[in-house]
Amino acid sequence: MHLYVHIPFCHHICPYCGFYKHKPGKLANAEFVEAILAEAAKRGQHLASPFKTIFFGGGTPTLLSPTHLETLCRGLSEKLDLSQVAEWTIEANPATYDLSKGRLMKELGINRVSLGVQSFQPDTLTTLGRDHTPDDAVAAFETLREADFENISVDLMFSIPGQDLTSWQADLAQAIALKPDHISAYNLTYEEDTEFLERHESGELDTNEDRDADLFYEAIDMLEGRGFQQYEISNYARPGFESLHNQAYWAGADYLGLGPGAVSTLDNERSTSLPDTAAYVKAALGGFDTRRDIEILSEEDKRLERLALQLRTREGIPLELISSPNPVASLTHQGLIIEKNGRLQLTRDGKALADPVAAALV
């Protein structure tokens, strides 16, 4: 069992982000924390298994004040069985915490930080609408090390309009120089209900598959050349620092989602908590069910999800997930997949075409 907590607050709304988020306003208060704890108590009482990982995502969880963060973490420990948690991650943005808050996070049991840098190039940061500077990002990383975090991930993005191979190489080189334990390198996608999608549809922002492929392969070459292992298409880690939470998600494990807009998958049921912070707080504190869009997953649904997610990983997918052997021979002949120890794995060329390959295997 795994736990995800969604903190939707952001000082600045990035134009590419499709997650539920908003500026804190008057909602980042004690009642918000109490609501998450009330939801945890109500839904956690039916769960028998202890939690193995925790992930605070957003939004920007590090926008919570030290008092609210401490109340949330200690409250979760009281209401849920966290005795077997091996990895507790918090997403953070530069300039949203100082050394004191960093040390508090470590004291509360958080042992992994995912730092949202995205780029070290001023022009690229401006395009992305980020409100930190390259120097802020470096300082944020160094603060985490000073707070004794031994597991830090740096998030980068590529295929951003105006970005070229040289600037992407500079981003990768700067990230490597910081000596993080994990690097995520995400291909920009145009998400629903975002400013970027509107600008893309109007023709202002472009897509370029050749550019995507060039930058994708450059990340593989530079990161693997410096000791990182690509254990999932967008994720690289030094040996032993692979994200346990993400690996559980890709493997189809059950997880409880708390907070407005958070998704849960428990047994065969998937649900989403109210994606409206004010309404969520009112419902949770009133003792009402916060879930919406409850969906019962069939075995076929779960098979297709496992196929699509696990195919992206280093281990690949077991052959029994494939309903027909026919596409396997063709994809193997094209050099997109290989069979190894009863599993299908993407080749280097296949990794750049993971979605089409998955669609063919369905």
N, C-alpha and C positions, 0 to 999 in steps of 0.2 A: 504494500500500500504506500502511496506517495501523496504529498500534499502540495498544492499550488495556492498561493494567496495573491490576489490581484489588488494592487494599489494604483488607482487610476490617475493620480495627480501628476501634473507636469507644469513647470513654470512657463514653458514655451511649447506650443503645439507644433511638432514637426510636420511638414506638408506631405510626407510619404508614409506616415505611420497609420496602419489600419486597425490598431488595437483600440479598445474602449479607453478613452482618456479625456481629461479636461483640466483646466486650471484649478488650483485648490479652492479658491474663494473661501467661503465659510464652512466648507464641508470637511476639510482636513482637521477634524477636531476629535475630542474625546468620544463623542457619540459614534463616530465612524469606527473607531477601534472597538468600542463596546459592541457594535453591530456585528463585526466579524467574529468576535468571541462568542456572541449569542448564536450565530449561525454554526460555529464550530461545535458548540455544546449540543445544539439540536440535531445536527447531522452526524456528529461523531459518536453519539451514544449507540448508534446501530452498527458501528464498525468493530469487528473483533480483532483485526490484525494491527499490529503496531506499524507506525510509519517508518520508512527507510530513508526517504529524502524529503527535503522541503525546498521550495523555490518561491521567493518573493519576486513577482514580476510586475510590470506596469505598462504605461506610466513610469513613474520614478519613485520606487519605494524609499530611497534615501532622502526624499523630501519630508518624510515624517519627522516630527521633532524628536529629540532624544527621549523625552518623556513618553510620547505616544508609541515610539518604537519599542521601548522597554516594556510598556504595559501590554503591547500586542504579543511580544515574544514570550514573556513570562505567563501571560494568560493562556496562550496556546499550549504551553507545557503543562498547565494545570488541567486543561479540558480535553486534551488528546494524549494518546500514548506515544511520546516522542523518545522513549527509552532506547530505541534501536536506530535512531537517525545517524547515518554515517556522513551525510553531505547536506549542508544547509546553505543555499545560495541566495544572495540578494543582488538584484540588478541595481546599478548605480550610474549616475551621470557625473561628469566632472563638475566641480564647483557646487555640489549639493551636500558635501560633508567636509568636516575638518578632522584633524587627528583625534580629537576628543570623541567625536561620534564614531570614528573608525574603531577606536579601542573599545567603545561601548558595544558595537556590533559583535566584535570578537568575544567579549565577555558574555554576551547573551547566547552564544552558541553558534553564531553564524561563522562558517569556516571557509566559504568560497564567495568571491565577488565577481560578477560579470560586468565589466566596465564598458559603457556605451561610448566609445570613441568615434567610430564610423570613419574618420579620416584625420590625418595630421596636416592636410593642405588647406590653407585659409580659403581659397576659392571654392574648393569642394564643400567645405563646411558651410559656406554662404549659400551654395546651391541647395544643400540639404536643409537649410533653415536652422542649423544648430546654433546654440547660443553660448558655446564655449570656444576657446582658442586652442591652438595646438599646445601652447605652454600650459594651459589649464589641464589638458589631458595628461601630459607628462607629470605635472605636479600631483594630480589625483592618483595616478598609479604609485608614485613614490610615497604618498601618504599612506596608502594601503600596506605597502611593505613596512613602513615605519610602525604601523599598527600591528605588525606581526602576522599578516595574512600570508600564508604559504601556498595558496591556491587562488590565483587571479587569472581571469580570462579577459582578453581584449576583443571587443567586437569591431569589425571593419565592414565596409560596404564597397562594392565595385559595380561597374557598368552605370555609373552616375553620369548624366549628361555633362559634357565638357571634360570628363576625366579621360586621360590617355594612359598608355602603358607606362610612360615615365613617372607620372604622378602616382600611379598604383604601385609601382616598384618602390617609390619613396615611402609610401604608407607602410608597405610590408617591411621595409628595412627599418623604419622607425619603431614599429611594433616589436620586431625581433630584438632590437637594441635594448628595449626595456626588460627583456628576459622574462616574459610572462610564462605561465604554465600551460596556457590554452589560448588559442586564437580562433575566433569564429569569423569567417569571411563569407558574407552573404551577397548574392546577386540582387541588386535592386529590382523589385517587382512593383508594378502599379496596382495598388490595392483599391478595393471598392471604397467609396465614400471618403476619398482623400483629394486634396488639392492637386497632388501630382497626377492622379488619374485624369482629372479634368484637363490639366495642361497637356497631358499626353494625347488625349482624344482631340484636342484642338490643334495638334501638330507642333506645339511649342517644344515638347520634350520627346526625344527620339528613343527608339530601340535599335539595337544592332547586334545580331546574333554572332557575327564574326568577332566583334569587339568583346562580347560576353565570353566567347570561347578563349580568346587570347588572354584575357585577364584571369579567367578561371585556371587555365593551365600554368600561368605565371605564378599564381598563388601556390599551386601544388609544388612546382619546382623550387621556389624560394623557401617555402616552409619545410618541406621534406628535406631539403638540402641543409637545413639548420637544426635538424633533430626532431622536428614535429612529425607526428604520424596522422595522416588523414583517416580518421576512424568513421567519418560520415562526410557526405559530399561538401558540407559547409563548415565542418568542424575539424580542428587540428589540435592535438595535444602532445605534450611530452609524455613518455611512457608512465602510466600510473595516474595521470591527471585527466582522463576522459570523464565527461560529466555523467555521473551515475543517474541523475534525474532524467536527463535527456535519453540515455540509453534505455531506461525503463519505459519511457513514453514510446520510443520507437518500437519496443518489443511488445507493446499492447498491454502493459500492466495497468491495473486499476489506480486511479488517482482521484482525490477529493479536491475540488476547487472551491475556494472561499473568496468572497468579495464581489463587488458589482462587475458583471460581465464574465466572471470566471466559469470555465467549463469543467464538468466532472464526468468521469466515466467509471461507473461502479457496476460490476457484474455485466449485465447486458443493457444497462441503462445509461444514456448520455443526457445531460441537462446543462442549462446555462443559468447562472444566477442573474437576477434582474440587472440589465445593463443601464441602470439609471441610479446614480449614487443616492440621491435624496429618497427615492422610492425604496431602494434597497435597505437603507438605514431604518426607515419607518417600518418596513415589513419584518426585518430581522429583530428589531427591538420589541416589536409587537408580538413576537412568537409565531409569526406566519411563515409559511413555506416560501422561501426566496427563489425557488427554482422556476424556470420557464423553459419552453421548447423541449419538453421531455420526449426522448426518442428511444425506442426499443431497438437494439442492434441485433440483427440476425447473424447467424454463423457466417453467412456469405459476406455481410457487411464487414465483419471483423477480419475475414480472410483477405478481402480487398485492401483494407487499411494496412494490415500487417505487410502485405506484399509491397505496397507503395512506399511505406516508411522503412522497412528493413532492407529493401533493395538498395537504399541510399547508404547503407552502412558497410563497413569493412567486411563484416561476416557474411553479408548477403542474405538470401532467403533459402529455406529448405525446399527441396524439390516438391514436397507434398503440397506446397501452396499453389503450385501450377496446375490448373485444371486440364490443360492439354499439352502434350509434348511438342506439338507441331511448331509453335513459334520459337522454341528453344534452339532447334537446329538452325533455323534461319538467322536468328540473332547471334548465334555462335559463329556462323559462317561470315557474318558481317563484322566480326571482331568487337561486338558490343558487350558480350557476356562470356564468362567461362564457368565451367562446372568444376568444383573442387570440394572433395569430402562430402558429397551429397548436398551441396548448396550451390546456388547460382550467384555469381558475383559480377559486378560491373567491371569492365576493363577501363583503362584510362580514357579511351574514346567514349565508352558507354557512360561514364560519369557525366559527361557534358550533355548527354541525351537521356538522362534518367527518367524523366516523365514520359517521353514517347516509348521508351523500352518497357516501362511498367504498364503502359496502356496496351502494348502488344502482348504482354504476358497474361493480361487479364482474360 
